[in-house]
Amino acid sequence: MQTVLVASLKGSICLLFLVSINGSISPLLDYRLGPGPPERHLAQQESTGDGSQDEKWNGNAPLNEDGTGLKHPLPGNGPATTVTERIVETVVAREDDAGIEEKVSAAFVILTRNRDLKDLRETLIQLEDRINRKYHYPYVFLNNEPFSDEFKEKISKFGLIPKEHWSYPEWINQTKAAESGFFFRHPLMDKYKWYWRVEPGVKFACDVDYDPFLFMEKNNKKYGFTISLKEYEATVPTLWKTTMAYMDKRKDLIPETNLMEFVTKDDGKYNLCHFWSNFEIASLDFLRSEEYLSYFDYLDKEGGFFYERWGDAPVHSLAVAMFLNKNQVHWFEDIGYYHGPLWNCPKGKANDNLLSPARRKANGAR
């Protein structure tokens, strides 16, 4: 075996990398769909001595119908509950990217903890089956504690949120502040222009036959959502007052054609409406912009992330309302999505479309 595991310890930060014999570093395990029983199988790449890579598969690992390994899975193979994991050499490239005509610089982003592993794996299986098996976008997993060995085995790309992003700085901020302002500042996110926020345990109920990232970029969208609802007022009693104070100080950053009507009543008071951020597809350029960073830093220093419960959903929603116009925001009404207790159920979708491709085939659906 010519790959080694290297643990990097620095203060409270622990990262585990896969280092190949040629010096390349990869924290990526690649998910692939395939037939076979629900058990997951891990295969490791080994050097053949001539610089090429050959895959050594577990004897029980699933195969394509023609007997070939799942290095190049055939379309539609296997039930949605089957995943094959293997180590790959590079973080971004996937072996069959060449067959994908057009992609954007994007990743799925998941803030998670070790205890979320079971729910997370179920979510990833659905996400791959419904959407990402066609496009093969990478995943970025961020944790506020060292990942367990089991977690690192199962998940495709991992890193740690630096302690200063999760712990108490000289002005108080907490986990909610990290979700609202810091995840996109993590080094693993530097190369990406778009992110899709995913939470462990959510469900994707319908096939998506287009690339949502590409749709956002081509149509000049900046923020996409599936569900909107009202925030609990008791958790954000001073957020609106603080936001209004910010708007008064930074009128120079707020365009006239904004979306403030989404978050205000007829009398101009806060209506508590927000986009549910457990599903959001957004431009990282927007979150890195002077406007958003100025707003977030102002909120952060006011201390409401700690003293109240200012979360990423109302904060992102207010930022979107202030700095974007309605043409830059998109409702993904065609994506079947569940985060307990709410569904976004697309209109006009036949009930059979709620099944995976393999299960529809088994039911005789065309």
C-alpha positions as CSV (number, residue, x, y, z in Angstrom):
1,M,0.0,0.0,0.0
2,Q,1.5,3.3,-1.0
3,T,-0.8,5.7,0.7
4,V,-0.3,6.7,4.4
5,L,-2.5,8.4,7.0
6,V,-1.1,11.5,8.4
7,A,-2.6,13.2,11.5
8,S,-1.8,16.9,11.8
9,L,-2.2,18.3,15.3
10,K,-2.0,22.0,16.0
11,G,-3.5,23.3,19.2
12,S,-7.0,22.0,19.3
13,I,-7.2,21.4,15.6
14,C,-6.8,17.9,14.3
15,L,-6.9,17.1,10.6
16,L,-6.4,13.7,9.0
17,F,-5.1,13.5,5.4
18,L,-4.5,10.8,2.9
19,V,-1.1,11.3,1.4
20,S,-0.1,9.4,-1.7
21,I,3.4,8.3,-2.6
22,N,3.8,11.1,-5.0
23,G,3.1,13.7,-2.3
24,S,-0.4,14.7,-3.2
25,I,-2.7,15.2,-0.2
26,S,-6.4,14.2,-0.2
27,P,-9.0,14.3,2.6
28,L,-11.6,12.8,0.2
29,L,-13.5,9.6,0.2
30,D,-15.6,9.5,-3.0
31,Y,-19.2,8.2,-2.9
32,R,-20.5,6.1,-5.8
33,L,-23.9,4.5,-6.2
34,G,-24.0,0.8,-7.1
35,P,-26.0,-2.4,-6.7
36,G,-25.8,-4.9,-3.9
37,P,-26.9,-5.1,-0.3
38,P,-27.3,-2.0,1.9
39,E,-23.9,-2.6,3.5
40,R,-21.2,-0.1,2.5
41,H,-17.9,-1.3,1.0
42,L,-14.6,0.5,1.2
43,A,-11.9,0.1,-1.5
44,Q,-8.5,1.6,-1.4
45,Q,-6.4,2.6,-4.4
46,E,-3.0,1.0,-4.6
47,S,-0.1,1.8,-6.8
48,T,0.6,-0.7,-9.5
49,G,4.2,0.3,-9.7
50,D,3.9,2.1,-13.0
51,G,2.3,5.3,-11.6
52,S,-1.2,4.2,-12.5
53,Q,-3.8,3.3,-9.9
54,D,-5.6,0.0,-9.6
55,E,-8.5,-0.5,-7.3
56,K,-8.5,-3.4,-4.8
57,W,-12.0,-4.1,-3.9
58,N,-13.5,-5.9,-0.9
59,G,-14.6,-9.4,-2.1
60,N,-18.2,-8.5,-1.3
61,A,-18.1,-5.2,-3.1
62,P,-20.9,-4.7,-5.6
63,L,-20.3,-4.9,-9.3
64,N,-22.0,-3.5,-12.4
65,E,-24.3,-5.9,-14.3
66,D,-21.5,-6.7,-16.8
67,G,-19.2,-7.8,-14.0
68,T,-17.0,-4.7,-14.0
69,G,-16.2,-2.9,-10.8
70,L,-17.9,0.4,-9.8
71,K,-15.0,2.5,-11.0
72,H,-17.4,3.6,-13.7
73,P,-20.9,2.7,-12.4
74,L,-23.6,2.1,-15.0
75,P,-26.6,4.5,-14.9
76,G,-29.5,3.4,-12.7
77,N,-27.7,0.6,-11.0
78,G,-28.9,-0.5,-7.6
79,P,-31.3,0.8,-5.0
80,A,-31.0,4.2,-3.5
81,T,-29.8,2.7,-0.2
82,T,-26.5,1.5,-1.8
83,V,-23.3,3.4,-1.8
84,T,-19.7,2.5,-2.5
85,E,-16.9,4.5,-0.9
86,R,-13.3,4.6,-2.1
87,I,-10.3,6.8,-1.6
88,V,-9.3,9.0,-4.5
89,E,-6.1,11.0,-5.0
90,T,-7.5,14.4,-5.7
91,V,-9.9,16.6,-3.7
92,V,-11.8,18.2,-6.5
93,A,-11.6,16.1,-9.6
94,R,-13.7,13.0,-10.0
95,E,-12.8,10.3,-12.5
96,D,-15.7,10.8,-14.8
97,D,-15.8,14.6,-14.7
98,A,-14.8,14.5,-18.3
99,G,-18.2,13.3,-19.3
100,I,-19.9,16.3,-17.6
101,E,-20.3,19.0,-20.2
102,E,-20.6,22.0,-17.9
103,K,-20.1,22.5,-14.1
104,V,-19.5,25.5,-11.9
105,S,-17.2,26.0,-8.9
106,A,-19.4,24.6,-6.2
107,A,-19.7,22.3,-3.2
108,F,-22.2,20.9,-0.8
109,V,-21.5,22.2,2.7
110,I,-22.4,20.4,5.9
111,L,-21.9,21.5,9.4
112,T,-22.0,18.3,11.4
113,R,-20.9,16.4,14.4
114,N,-19.8,12.8,14.9
115,R,-23.2,11.8,16.4
116,D,-24.9,12.9,13.2
117,L,-23.2,10.2,11.1
118,K,-26.2,7.9,10.7
119,D,-28.6,10.6,9.7
120,L,-25.9,12.2,7.5
121,R,-25.2,9.0,5.6
122,E,-28.9,8.5,4.8
123,T,-29.2,12.1,3.6
124,L,-26.1,11.7,1.4
125,I,-27.5,8.6,-0.2
126,Q,-30.6,10.4,-1.2
127,L,-28.7,13.5,-2.3
128,E,-26.5,11.4,-4.5
129,D,-29.4,9.3,-5.9
130,R,-31.6,12.3,-6.7
131,I,-29.2,14.9,-7.8
132,N,-25.4,14.6,-7.5
133,R,-24.9,11.3,-9.2
134,K,-25.2,13.2,-12.5
135,Y,-22.9,16.1,-11.5
136,H,-20.4,14.8,-8.9
137,Y,-19.9,18.0,-6.9
138,P,-17.7,17.6,-3.8
139,Y,-18.8,17.8,-0.2
140,V,-17.2,19.9,2.5
141,F,-17.8,18.7,6.0
142,L,-17.0,21.0,9.0
143,N,-17.0,19.9,12.6
144,N,-16.4,21.7,15.9
145,E,-14.7,18.6,17.3
146,P,-12.1,16.1,15.9
147,F,-13.9,13.7,13.6
148,S,-14.0,10.1,14.8
149,D,-12.2,7.4,12.9
150,E,-15.6,6.0,11.9
151,F,-16.8,9.4,10.6
152,K,-13.6,9.9,8.6
153,E,-13.9,6.5,7.0
154,K,-17.5,7.2,5.8
155,I,-17.4,10.8,4.7
156,S,-15.9,12.2,1.6
157,K,-14.2,15.4,2.6
158,F,-13.6,16.8,6.0
159,G,-12.0,19.6,8.0
160,L,-12.4,21.4,11.3
161,I,-13.9,24.8,11.9
162,P,-11.0,26.6,13.6
163,K,-11.4,27.1,17.3
164,E,-11.6,30.9,17.0
165,H,-14.6,30.5,14.8
166,W,-16.5,28.4,17.4
167,S,-15.2,29.5,20.8
168,Y,-15.8,32.8,22.6
169,P,-13.7,35.7,21.2
170,E,-13.3,39.0,23.0
171,W,-16.8,39.9,21.9
172,I,-19.2,37.0,22.4
173,N,-20.2,34.6,19.6
174,Q,-21.4,31.0,19.5
175,T,-22.3,28.2,17.2
176,K,-25.0,30.3,15.5
177,A,-22.6,33.0,14.7
178,A,-20.3,30.4,13.1
179,E,-23.2,29.3,10.9
180,S,-24.1,32.8,9.9
181,G,-20.7,34.3,9.3
182,F,-17.7,32.0,9.4
183,F,-18.1,28.7,7.5
184,F,-17.4,30.3,4.1
185,R,-14.1,31.7,5.6
186,H,-12.8,28.2,6.2
187,P,-9.8,27.4,3.9
188,L,-11.6,24.4,2.4
189,M,-14.1,26.9,0.9
190,D,-11.6,29.2,-0.7
191,K,-11.8,27.5,-4.1
192,Y,-15.6,27.6,-4.5
193,K,-18.0,30.2,-5.8
194,W,-21.2,28.5,-4.8
195,Y,-22.4,26.4,-1.9
196,W,-25.5,24.2,-1.1
197,R,-26.2,23.9,2.6
198,V,-27.3,20.4,3.7
199,E,-28.2,19.2,7.2
200,P,-28.0,15.7,8.4
201,G,-31.3,14.0,8.4
202,V,-33.0,16.0,5.7
203,K,-34.7,14.1,2.8
204,F,-34.7,14.7,-1.0
205,A,-37.9,13.2,-2.4
206,C,-37.8,13.8,-6.1
207,D,-35.3,13.4,-9.0
208,V,-33.8,16.7,-10.1
209,D,-33.0,16.6,-13.8
210,Y,-30.9,19.8,-14.0
211,D,-27.9,21.3,-12.2
212,P,-29.2,23.8,-9.6
213,F,-25.7,25.4,-9.3
214,L,-25.5,26.0,-13.0
215,F,-29.1,27.3,-13.0
216,M,-28.1,29.9,-10.4
217,E,-25.0,31.0,-12.2
218,K,-26.6,31.3,-15.6
219,N,-29.6,33.2,-14.4
220,N,-27.7,35.7,-12.2
221,K,-29.2,34.4,-9.0
222,K,-27.5,34.9,-5.7
223,Y,-29.7,33.0,-3.2
224,G,-32.0,30.0,-3.5
225,F,-34.4,28.4,-1.0
226,T,-37.2,25.9,-0.7
227,I,-39.1,26.7,2.5
228,S,-39.9,30.1,4.2
229,L,-41.6,30.6,7.5
230,K,-41.7,32.8,10.5
231,E,-39.0,32.9,13.2
232,Y,-39.9,32.6,16.9
233,E,-39.9,36.2,18.1
234,A,-38.6,35.3,21.6
235,T,-35.3,34.2,20.0
236,V,-34.6,37.4,18.1
237,P,-36.2,40.2,20.2
238,T,-33.6,42.8,19.3
239,L,-32.4,41.5,15.9
240,W,-34.7,43.9,13.9
241,K,-33.8,46.9,16.1
242,T,-30.1,46.1,15.6
243,T,-30.6,45.6,11.9
244,M,-32.4,49.0,11.6
245,A,-29.5,50.6,13.4
246,Y,-27.1,49.1,11.0
247,M,-29.1,50.2,8.0
248,D,-29.2,53.7,9.4
249,K,-25.4,53.7,9.7
250,R,-24.6,52.1,6.3
251,K,-27.1,53.5,3.9
252,D,-24.3,53.7,1.3
253,L,-24.4,49.8,1.1
254,I,-28.1,49.3,0.7
255,P,-29.5,49.5,-2.9
256,E,-32.9,51.1,-3.6
257,T,-34.1,48.0,-5.4
258,N,-34.0,45.7,-2.4
259,L,-36.3,43.0,-1.0
260,M,-37.2,44.5,2.3
261,E,-40.9,44.1,1.6
262,F,-40.3,40.4,2.2
263,V,-39.4,40.9,5.9
264,T,-41.7,43.9,6.8
265,K,-45.3,44.5,7.4
266,D,-47.3,47.3,5.9
267,D,-46.4,49.5,8.8
268,G,-42.7,48.8,8.3
269,K,-42.3,46.5,11.3
270,Y,-40.5,43.2,11.2
271,N,-42.8,40.4,10.2
272,L,-40.3,37.6,11.2
273,C,-40.4,36.0,7.8
274,H,-37.2,34.1,6.9
275,F,-35.8,31.6,4.4
276,W,-35.2,28.2,6.2
277,S,-31.4,27.9,5.9
278,N,-31.2,24.1,6.3
279,F,-31.6,24.3,2.5
280,E,-29.9,27.2,0.8
281,I,-28.0,27.4,-2.4
282,A,-26.1,30.7,-2.5
283,S,-23.3,32.7,-4.0
284,L,-20.1,32.7,-1.9
285,D,-19.2,36.0,-3.6
286,F,-22.3,37.4,-1.9
287,L,-21.3,36.1,1.5
288,R,-17.8,37.4,1.0
289,S,-19.0,40.8,-0.1
290,E,-18.4,44.1,1.7
291,E,-22.1,44.4,2.3
292,Y,-22.7,41.0,4.0
293,L,-19.4,41.1,6.0
294,S,-20.2,44.6,7.2
295,Y,-23.6,43.5,8.4
296,F,-22.4,40.3,10.0
297,D,-19.6,42.0,11.9
298,Y,-21.9,44.6,13.2
299,L,-24.3,42.0,14.5
300,D,-21.5,39.9,15.9
301,K,-20.2,42.8,18.0
302,E,-23.7,43.5,19.4
303,G,-23.6,40.1,21.1
304,G,-27.0,38.8,20.0
305,F,-25.7,35.5,18.7
306,F,-25.0,34.6,22.3
307,Y,-27.5,36.6,24.4
308,E,-30.5,35.7,22.2
309,R,-30.3,33.0,19.6
310,W,-29.7,34.9,16.4
311,G,-29.4,32.1,13.9
312,D,-28.2,31.8,10.3
313,A,-31.7,31.7,8.9
314,P,-33.0,35.2,10.0
315,V,-29.5,36.7,9.6
316,H,-29.1,35.4,6.0
317,S,-32.7,36.4,5.2
318,L,-32.3,40.0,6.4
319,A,-29.0,40.3,4.5
320,V,-30.7,39.0,1.3
321,A,-33.6,41.4,1.8
322,M,-31.2,44.3,2.3
323,F,-28.7,43.7,-0.4
324,L,-30.4,41.8,-3.2
325,N,-33.4,42.3,-5.4
326,K,-36.2,39.9,-6.1
327,N,-34.7,38.8,-9.4
328,Q,-31.6,37.5,-7.6
329,V,-33.5,35.2,-5.3
330,H,-35.0,31.9,-6.4
331,W,-37.6,29.6,-4.9
332,F,-36.7,26.0,-5.8
333,E,-40.3,24.9,-5.8
334,D,-39.5,21.9,-8.0
335,I,-37.1,20.2,-5.5
336,G,-38.9,17.8,-3.2
337,Y,-37.5,18.4,0.2
338,Y,-38.2,17.5,3.8
339,H,-36.9,18.9,7.1
340,G,-39.1,17.9,10.0
341,P,-41.8,18.8,10.3
342,L,-42.2,20.6,6.9
343,W,-42.2,19.4,3.3
344,N,-41.7,21.3,0.1
345,C,-43.7,19.2,-2.4
346,P,-43.5,20.1,-6.1
347,K,-46.7,20.6,-7.9
348,G,-47.5,18.2,-10.7
349,K,-45.1,15.5,-9.6
350,A,-46.6,12.0,-9.8
351,N,-46.5,10.1,-6.6
352,D,-44.2,7.5,-8.3
353,N,-41.6,10.3,-8.7
354,L,-41.1,10.2,-5.0
355,L,-39.4,6.8,-5.5
356,S,-35.8,6.4,-6.5
357,P,-35.0,5.5,-10.2
358,A,-34.3,1.9,-9.3
359,R,-37.5,1.5,-7.3
360,R,-39.5,3.1,-10.1
361,K,-38.0,0.6,-12.5
362,A,-38.8,-2.2,-10.1
363,N,-42.4,-1.0,-10.0
364,G,-42.6,-1.0,-13.8
365,A,-42.6,2.8,-14.2
366,R,-41.3,4.3,-17.4
